[in-house]
Amino acid sequence: MIVVTGAAGFIGSYLVGKLNKAGYEDLILVDRFNDHWKDLNLLHKKYRKFIDRDNLFKWLIKNSRDVDFVFHLGAITDTVCEELKLYQQLNVMYSQRLWNICAEINVPLLYASSAATYGNGEDGFSDLHSNIANLRPLNLYGWSKQDFDVWALKQFHTPPFWAGMKFFNVYGPNEYHKGRMSSVVLHAFKTIKETGKMDLFRSHHSDFKDGEQSRDFIFVDDIANVMLYFMETQKNTGIYNVGTGKARSFFDLTTSVFNSMKLNPVISFIDTPVDLRGRYQYFTEAKIHKLRDIGYTKPFTELEEGVDKYVGDYLMAEACF
């Protein structure tokens, strides 16, 4: 059996579909199943059963002999929430308890970290373990992921295989429930569909022109491919960046959305809200040497191709994967 936490969410539900396509159907899905879009995310998926996240630990211990792998993707992902206790409970302590149980029952574990741990990028984007303790995130979400990464690297009692995935800016189907935390692609599509134009944040940094703020945007299918690779190989324990290795601007991304909708781009700029300016990342770009060095050779989807597929096959069709 394969356990997937956060299974009804964006990346989790996409991974479930990807596992099904690869022939894996004996799945245990863990989440809080209380959202219409989350129900749609799991429509037509094949799995054994649902488990509420509060019941996972007891179930794992009881069924330890039958569990082959755990994907831990469940988390509070709101980057502007200010409830420190919530992040500590769900992103740090819950993950620590899951780690310890996987170590005790000898089950491999892959968990989701985040590029938010890199903060403004002043310490670079290297996933070398010697660099991780130096990172300084810009928000509580980033710190919760950073705290667990640092904790994981200090452990002597570990699962038989473990890997932490520092996901960069993921976009793709099944994120419809995420509201303000959904990708810029989805926000742009909705705005363009309603108004025919798109506003981007003006730059408040002298090194970047308006619209040139850049991210490492990665299509969710590439994320799922990397996770399946780690599950099937179970080699090279550690923390890895998962991005394309190529930063692209918000202007490029928005233009791609217009093009995929067969519309001429109409883009203007507005001031970044004052409360976000001190926590705003102007540039992210994954260093993916470690991932390539361990043998992951699949090419990553180019931005224009990924946006076109997302917009054409899913957003225009109001479909889930």
C-alpha positions as CSV (number, residue, x, y, z in Angstrom):
1,M,0.0,0.0,0.0
2,I,1.0,3.6,-0.7
3,V,-0.1,6.4,1.7
4,V,-0.6,9.9,0.3
5,T,-1.2,12.7,2.8
6,G,-2.8,15.9,1.4
7,A,-4.3,13.5,-1.1
8,A,-7.3,15.7,-2.0
9,G,-5.2,18.8,-2.5
10,F,-3.4,20.2,-5.6
11,I,-0.2,18.2,-5.9
12,G,-1.5,15.2,-3.8
13,S,-4.6,14.6,-6.0
14,Y,-2.5,14.9,-9.2
15,L,0.0,12.4,-7.8
16,V,-2.9,10.0,-7.1
17,G,-3.9,10.2,-10.7
18,K,-0.3,9.7,-11.8
19,L,0.1,6.7,-9.6
20,N,-3.1,5.2,-11.0
21,K,-1.8,5.7,-14.6
22,A,1.4,3.9,-13.5
23,G,-0.6,1.0,-12.3
24,Y,-0.7,1.8,-8.5
25,E,-4.3,1.5,-7.1
26,D,-3.7,0.2,-3.6
27,L,-3.7,3.7,-2.2
28,I,-4.6,5.2,1.2
29,L,-5.6,8.8,0.9
30,V,-5.2,11.1,3.9
31,D,-6.7,14.6,4.2
32,R,-9.6,16.6,5.5
33,F,-12.3,15.9,2.9
34,N,-14.5,18.9,3.4
35,D,-14.3,20.9,0.1
36,H,-16.3,20.6,-3.1
37,W,-13.2,21.0,-5.4
38,K,-11.3,18.5,-3.3
39,D,-14.0,16.0,-4.0
40,L,-13.8,16.7,-7.7
41,N,-10.0,16.3,-7.6
42,L,-10.5,12.7,-6.6
43,L,-13.3,11.9,-9.0
44,H,-12.6,8.7,-10.9
45,K,-9.4,8.0,-9.0
46,K,-8.8,4.5,-7.8
47,Y,-7.8,3.9,-4.2
48,R,-8.5,1.6,-1.2
49,K,-9.8,4.1,1.4
50,F,-9.9,7.6,2.9
51,I,-8.4,8.4,6.3
52,D,-8.8,11.6,8.2
53,R,-5.4,13.2,9.0
54,D,-6.1,12.9,12.7
55,N,-6.4,9.2,12.5
56,L,-3.4,8.5,10.4
57,F,-0.8,7.7,13.1
58,K,-2.9,5.0,14.8
59,W,-3.8,3.5,11.4
60,L,-0.1,3.4,10.3
61,I,1.0,1.6,13.4
62,K,-1.8,-0.9,13.1
63,N,-1.1,-1.6,9.4
64,S,2.6,-1.1,9.3
65,R,3.4,-4.5,7.7
66,D,1.2,-3.6,4.7
67,V,2.6,-0.1,4.0
68,D,5.3,0.2,1.3
69,F,5.7,4.0,1.0
70,V,4.5,7.3,2.4
71,F,4.1,10.5,0.4
72,H,3.7,13.4,2.9
73,L,2.2,16.3,1.0
74,G,-0.3,17.6,3.5
75,A,0.4,21.0,5.0
76,I,-0.9,24.5,5.6
77,T,0.3,26.2,2.5
78,D,-1.0,29.8,3.1
79,T,2.0,32.0,2.8
80,V,0.4,35.1,4.4
81,C,-1.2,33.4,7.4
82,E,0.1,34.7,10.8
83,E,-1.0,31.8,13.0
84,L,2.4,30.5,14.2
85,K,0.8,27.8,16.3
86,L,-1.0,26.3,13.3
87,Y,2.1,26.1,11.3
88,Q,4.0,24.5,14.2
89,Q,1.2,21.9,14.8
90,L,0.6,20.9,11.2
91,N,3.8,21.6,9.2
92,V,6.4,20.8,11.9
93,M,5.1,18.6,14.7
94,Y,2.8,16.5,12.5
95,S,5.6,15.9,10.1
96,Q,8.0,15.0,12.9
97,R,5.6,12.5,14.3
98,L,5.0,11.0,10.9
99,W,8.8,10.8,10.4
100,N,9.3,9.0,13.7
101,I,6.6,6.5,13.0
102,C,8.0,5.7,9.5
103,A,11.4,5.2,11.1
104,E,10.0,3.0,13.8
105,I,8.0,0.8,11.4
106,N,10.7,0.9,8.7
107,V,8.6,2.6,5.9
108,P,10.2,4.9,3.3
109,L,9.0,8.6,3.4
110,L,9.0,11.4,0.8
111,Y,7.9,14.8,2.1
112,A,7.2,18.2,0.6
113,S,9.4,21.1,1.5
114,S,9.3,24.4,-0.5
115,A,11.4,27.0,-2.3
116,A,9.9,29.4,0.2
117,T,12.7,28.3,2.5
118,Y,15.1,30.3,0.3
119,G,13.6,33.6,1.3
120,N,14.9,36.5,-0.9
121,G,17.6,34.3,-2.3
122,E,20.5,36.1,-0.7
123,D,22.0,32.7,0.2
124,G,21.5,31.3,-3.2
125,F,19.3,28.4,-4.2
126,S,21.6,25.5,-3.5
127,D,20.1,22.3,-2.0
128,L,23.5,21.1,-0.6
129,H,22.9,20.0,2.9
130,S,25.7,22.3,4.2
131,N,23.7,25.3,2.9
132,I,20.3,24.5,4.3
133,A,20.7,25.7,7.9
134,N,21.8,29.2,6.6
135,L,18.5,29.9,4.8
136,R,16.2,32.7,6.0
137,P,12.6,32.4,4.7
138,L,10.4,35.5,4.4
139,N,7.2,34.1,6.0
140,L,5.9,31.7,8.6
141,Y,5.0,29.1,6.0
142,G,8.6,29.1,4.7
143,W,10.0,28.9,8.3
144,S,7.8,25.9,9.0
145,K,9.3,24.1,6.0
146,Q,12.8,25.3,6.9
147,D,12.4,24.1,10.5
148,F,11.4,20.6,9.5
149,D,14.3,20.4,6.9
150,V,16.8,21.4,9.5
151,W,15.3,19.0,12.0
152,A,15.3,16.1,9.4
153,L,19.0,16.5,8.7
154,K,19.9,16.2,12.4
155,Q,18.1,12.9,12.9
156,F,20.0,9.6,13.5
157,H,16.8,7.5,13.6
158,T,15.4,7.8,10.1
159,P,13.1,6.0,7.7
160,P,14.9,3.4,5.6
161,F,14.7,5.8,2.8
162,W,13.7,9.5,2.9
163,A,13.7,12.5,0.6
164,G,12.5,16.1,1.0
165,M,11.4,17.9,-2.1
166,K,11.8,21.7,-2.3
167,F,9.1,22.4,-4.8
168,F,9.4,25.7,-6.6
169,N,6.4,27.5,-8.2
170,V,4.1,24.7,-9.2
171,Y,1.1,25.2,-11.6
172,G,-1.4,22.9,-13.2
173,P,-4.8,21.2,-12.8
174,N,-6.4,20.4,-9.5
175,E,-5.5,23.7,-7.8
176,Y,-8.9,25.2,-8.1
177,H,-9.7,25.1,-4.4
178,K,-6.6,27.1,-3.4
179,G,-8.1,30.6,-3.7
180,R,-5.4,33.3,-3.3
181,M,-2.7,30.6,-2.9
182,S,-3.3,29.2,-6.4
183,S,-0.8,29.8,-9.2
184,V,-0.5,33.0,-11.2
185,V,-1.6,31.0,-14.3
186,L,-5.0,30.3,-12.7
187,H,-5.3,33.9,-11.4
188,A,-4.4,35.3,-14.8
189,F,-6.8,33.0,-16.7
190,K,-9.7,34.0,-14.4
191,T,-8.9,37.7,-14.6
192,I,-8.4,37.7,-18.4
193,K,-11.6,35.7,-19.0
194,E,-13.5,38.3,-16.9
195,T,-11.8,41.5,-18.0
196,G,-9.7,40.9,-21.1
197,K,-6.6,42.2,-19.3
198,M,-4.2,41.4,-16.5
199,D,-2.5,43.6,-13.8
200,L,0.9,42.5,-12.6
201,F,2.8,43.9,-9.5
202,R,5.1,46.8,-10.3
203,S,8.7,46.2,-9.3
204,H,9.9,48.0,-6.1
205,H,13.4,46.7,-6.6
206,S,16.0,48.6,-8.6
207,D,17.5,45.5,-10.1
208,F,14.2,44.4,-11.7
209,K,12.0,46.2,-14.3
210,D,8.2,45.9,-14.0
211,G,7.1,42.4,-15.0
212,E,10.6,41.0,-14.8
213,Q,10.2,39.5,-11.3
214,S,11.0,35.9,-12.0
215,R,10.2,32.5,-10.7
216,D,11.1,28.9,-11.5
217,F,7.7,27.8,-12.7
218,I,7.2,24.1,-12.9
219,F,4.3,22.1,-14.3
220,V,2.7,19.7,-11.8
221,D,3.2,16.7,-14.1
222,D,7.0,17.2,-13.8
223,I,6.6,17.2,-10.0
224,A,4.7,13.9,-10.1
225,N,7.3,12.4,-12.3
226,V,10.1,13.2,-9.9
227,M,8.2,11.8,-6.9
228,L,7.5,8.6,-8.8
229,Y,11.2,8.3,-9.6
230,F,12.2,8.6,-6.0
231,M,9.6,6.0,-4.9
232,E,10.7,3.5,-7.5
233,T,14.4,3.9,-7.1
234,Q,14.7,4.7,-3.3
235,K,18.3,5.7,-3.5
236,N,20.2,8.8,-2.4
237,T,18.4,10.0,0.7
238,G,18.3,13.7,1.2
239,I,16.8,17.1,0.4
240,Y,16.4,18.0,-3.3
241,N,15.3,21.1,-5.3
242,V,12.5,20.3,-7.7
243,G,12.3,23.0,-10.3
244,T,13.1,23.4,-14.0
245,G,16.4,25.2,-13.3
246,K,15.3,28.1,-15.5
247,A,13.6,31.2,-14.1
248,R,11.0,32.9,-16.2
249,S,9.4,36.3,-15.7
250,F,5.8,37.0,-14.7
251,F,5.5,38.9,-18.0
252,D,6.4,35.8,-19.9
253,L,4.0,33.7,-18.0
254,T,1.1,36.1,-18.4
255,T,1.8,36.5,-22.1
256,S,1.7,32.7,-22.4
257,V,-1.8,32.6,-20.8
258,F,-3.1,35.3,-23.3
259,N,-1.6,33.3,-26.2
260,S,-3.1,30.1,-24.9
261,M,-6.5,31.8,-24.8
262,K,-6.0,33.1,-28.4
263,L,-6.0,36.7,-27.1
264,N,-3.7,39.7,-27.6
265,P,-1.8,40.5,-24.4
266,V,-3.1,43.5,-22.4
267,I,-0.9,43.9,-19.4
268,S,-0.6,46.8,-16.9
269,F,1.2,47.3,-13.6
270,I,0.0,48.1,-10.1
271,D,1.9,48.7,-6.8
272,T,2.7,45.7,-4.7
273,P,0.6,45.9,-1.5
274,V,2.8,47.4,1.2
275,D,2.3,44.5,3.6
276,L,3.7,42.1,1.0
277,R,6.8,44.1,-0.1
278,G,9.1,42.9,2.7
279,R,8.1,39.3,2.0
280,Y,8.2,39.3,-1.8
281,Q,10.6,37.1,-3.7
282,Y,11.9,38.8,-6.8
283,F,13.8,35.8,-8.2
284,T,13.8,32.1,-7.7
285,E,15.7,29.5,-9.7
286,A,16.3,25.9,-8.6
287,K,19.8,24.5,-8.7
288,I,19.1,21.0,-9.9
289,H,22.6,19.5,-10.1
290,K,21.9,17.1,-7.3
291,L,18.7,15.8,-8.9
292,R,20.5,15.3,-12.3
293,D,23.6,13.8,-10.6
294,I,21.5,10.9,-9.1
295,G,20.2,9.9,-12.5
296,Y,17.0,11.8,-13.0
297,T,17.2,12.6,-16.8
298,K,13.7,13.5,-17.9
299,P,13.4,17.0,-19.4
300,F,11.2,19.5,-17.7
301,T,8.2,21.1,-19.5
302,E,8.9,24.5,-21.1
303,L,6.7,27.3,-19.7
304,E,4.8,27.9,-22.9
305,E,4.0,24.2,-23.4
306,G,2.9,23.7,-19.8
307,V,0.7,26.8,-19.7
308,D,-0.8,25.9,-23.1
309,K,-1.6,22.4,-21.8
310,Y,-3.0,23.7,-18.5
311,V,-5.2,26.4,-20.1
312,G,-6.3,24.4,-23.1
313,D,-6.9,20.9,-21.7
314,Y,-8.0,21.9,-18.2
315,L,-9.0,25.5,-17.5
316,M,-11.0,26.0,-20.7
317,A,-12.6,22.6,-20.2
318,E,-13.1,23.1,-16.4
319,A,-11.5,19.7,-15.9
320,C,-9.4,18.0,-13.2
321,F,-6.6,15.5,-13.8
